[in-house]
Amino acid sequence: MARYTGSVCRMCRREGAKLFLKGDKCFSGKCAVDHRPTPPGQHGQARQRKMSEYGAQLREKQKARRAYGLMEAQFRRTFERATAMKGVTGENLLQLLERRLDNVVYRAGFGASRAQSRQFICHGHILVNGKKVDIPSYITKENDVISVRQKSRESEHFKILREDGTKRVLPKWLTVESDNLTITISAIPLREDIDLTLQENMIVEFYSR
C-alpha cells in the first residue's frame, strides 16, 4: 500500500499549520512550524503570489488529508460516503474522519500520533467490543468500547499509560479509563468538538468543481 515516507514536519510547514504528526514534539519548543514557519524548499521565504480560489480549496483538502494520514483515494472515498449521508456534507466528512479507529485511539492518548495509533491497530493490539480489529479506517459507532488486548497490556508503552494515565486533552465525546485501557464512544462528535482549524466547506467546493 502506498504511504508517505518523507519528513512529516515538511507537511506541516507546507500547510502553515500544526498537523500534530510528530507526537510530543509538536507540543514542545522543537516544533518545525514554530522555528521555520515558511514553506519548505529553497524558495520558501520568497514572496508568495496571491493564492487563487482553487489553490485555497486545494490547501484545505490537503491539510485535512495529511492531518488524518490518508492517501488521496482513501480521502476521496470518505468524501463520497459523506456526500451520501443525510446532513451537511462538510460536517459529515469531519465526523467520519474523527470516528476512524486510528483517530479515536490517538484522541484518547493511547498513541502519540495517528501514525503510531495506526501501527498499534495493524499489529492487532486493539479490540473493538472485545473483538480484534486491525483496520485503521474502521468507523466506530456510539457506545462502541475500544480496549487494548490483554497480552499487549504488558508492553512498556501500555504499562506507562496505565500507571500515569493519558495526558491528552480529551474530546467530550470520548470516555477514557486509563487504568483499564478502555475508550468508550459516548456520543457522535459534533463540529464544535473537532479542534482542527479546517474550512470544510472549501473541501466540498474543491470536490464539487
C-alpha positions in Angstrom: 0.0 0.0 0.0 1.3 3.5 -0.9 2.3 5.7 2.0 4.3 8.9 2.6 7.8 8.2 3.8 9.3 11.7 3.9 9.6 14.2 6.7 6.2 14.8 8.3 7.4 18.2 9.5 7.6 19.3 5.9 3.9 18.7 5.5 3.1 20.9 8.5 5.3 23.7 7.1 3.7 23.4 3.7 0.3 23.8 5.1 1.4 26.5 7.5 -0.2 24.8 10.5 0.5 22.2 13.1 -1.0 18.9 12.0 0.3 17.1 15.1 2.0 14.3 13.1 5.2 14.0 15.3 3.7 13.2 18.7 5.1 15.0 21.7 7.5 17.0 19.5 4.5 19.0 18.2 3.7 20.2 21.7 7.3 21.2 22.5 9.6 24.1 21.6 11.2 21.9 18.9 8.2 22.1 16.5 9.4 22.9 13.0 6.4 25.2 12.4 7.4 27.4 15.3 11.0 27.7 14.2 10.5 27.7 10.4 7.0 28.9 9.5 7.8 29.3 5.8 7.0 26.5 3.2 9.8 24.0 2.6 12.3 24.4 -0.2 14.9 27.0 -1.2 12.2 29.4 -2.3 10.1 29.0 0.8 10.9 32.5 2.1 10.3 34.1 -1.3 7.5 36.5 -1.8 4.3 34.5 -2.2 1.9 35.3 -5.0 -1.8 35.7 -4.2 -3.5 32.3 -3.9 -6.3 31.5 -6.3 -9.7 30.2 -5.1 -8.8 26.8 -6.4 -5.4 26.9 -4.6 -7.1 27.8 -1.3 -9.5 24.9 -1.7 -6.7 22.5 -2.5 -4.7 23.6 0.5 -7.7 22.9 2.8 -8.2 19.5 1.3 -4.5 18.7 1.6 -4.4 19.9 5.2 -7.3 17.6 6.2 -5.9 14.6 4.3 -2.5 15.0 5.8 -3.7 15.6 9.3 -5.6 12.3 9.3 -2.9 10.5 7.4 -5.0 9.4 4.4 -3.9 8.9 0.8 -5.9 10.7 -1.9 -8.0 7.7 -2.9 -8.9 7.0 0.7 -9.9 10.6 1.3 -12.0 10.8 -1.8 -13.9 7.6 -0.8 -14.6 9.1 2.6 -15.9 12.3 1.0 -18.2 10.3 -1.3 -19.5 8.4 1.8 -20.1 11.8 3.5 -22.0 13.0 0.4 -24.3 10.0 0.6 -25.2 10.7 4.2 -28.0 13.0 5.4 -27.0 16.4 6.7 -24.2 18.8 5.8 -21.5 17.1 3.7 -18.6 19.0 5.2 -19.6 18.2 8.8 -20.3 14.6 7.8 -16.8 14.3 6.3 -15.1 15.6 9.5 -17.3 13.3 11.6 -16.3 10.3 9.6 -12.6 11.2 9.9 -12.9 11.7 13.6 -14.7 8.3 14.1 -11.9 6.4 12.3 -10.4 3.9 14.8 -6.9 5.2 14.4 -8.1 8.7 15.2 -10.1 7.5 18.2 -7.0 5.7 19.6 -4.9 8.9 19.0 -7.5 11.2 20.5 -7.7 9.1 23.6 -3.9 9.4 24.1 -3.2 5.7 23.6 -0.9 6.6 20.7 1.5 9.6 20.5 0.4 10.3 16.9 -2.2 8.9 14.4 0.7 7.0 12.7 1.6 5.2 15.9 -2.1 4.5 16.7 -2.4 3.1 13.2 0.6 0.8 13.9 -1.0 -0.5 17.1 -4.2 -1.4 15.2 -2.4 -3.1 12.4 -0.4 -5.2 14.8 -3.5 -6.4 16.5 -3.2 -4.6 19.8 -6.6 -3.0 19.7 -10.1 -4.6 20.3 -13.5 -3.1 19.5 -16.3 -4.6 21.6 -14.0 -7.4 22.6 -13.0 -8.4 19.0 -9.7 -7.7 17.3 -9.9 -5.1 14.6 -6.8 -4.5 12.6 -8.3 -2.0 10.1 -7.3 1.6 11.0 -10.1 3.0 8.8 -12.8 1.2 10.7 -15.6 3.7 11.6 -16.6 3.5 15.2 -20.2 3.9 16.4 -21.8 5.4 19.5 -21.4 3.1 22.6 -18.5 1.1 21.0 -15.9 0.1 23.5 -12.3 0.2 22.4 -9.7 -1.6 24.5 -6.2 -2.9 24.5 -5.7 -6.7 24.0 -4.8 -8.4 27.3 -1.4 -9.7 26.1 -0.5 -6.2 24.8 -1.1 -4.6 28.2 2.2 -5.9 29.4 4.2 -3.9 26.9 6.2 -0.9 28.3 4.1 1.7 26.4 0.8 0.5 27.8 2.2 -0.1 31.3 3.2 3.5 31.5 -0.2 4.6 30.1 -2.0 2.5 32.7 0.1 3.9 35.6 0.3 7.5 34.6 -2.9 8.0 32.6 -3.4 9.9 29.4 -2.0 13.4 29.3 -4.0 14.4 26.2 -6.9 16.8 26.5 -9.8 14.5 25.8 -12.7 15.4 23.5 -16.0 15.3 25.3 -17.4 12.6 23.0 -14.9 10.1 24.4 -14.8 8.5 27.8 -11.4 7.1 28.7 -10.4 4.8 31.6 -6.6 4.7 31.5 -6.3 2.2 34.4 -8.4 -0.3 32.4 -7.1 0.9 29.0 -10.6 1.3 27.6 -12.2 4.0 25.4 -16.0 4.4 25.1 -17.6 6.4 22.3 -20.0 8.4 24.4 -21.5 10.3 21.5 -21.1 11.1 17.8 -18.7 14.1 17.6 -20.2 17.4 16.6 -18.5 20.1 14.6 -17.6 22.1 17.7 -15.9 19.1 19.2 -13.3 19.0 16.4 -10.4 21.3 17.1 -8.6 21.2 13.8 -8.7 24.6 12.1 -10.3 23.5 8.8 -12.8 25.1 6.5 -14.6 22.0 5.4 -16.9 24.0 3.1 -13.8 24.6 0.9 -13.1 20.9 0.7 -16.7 20.3 -0.5 -16.3 23.1 -3.1 -13.0 21.5 -4.3 -14.6 18.1 -5.0 -17.7 19.8 -6.5 -15.8 21.6 -9.2 
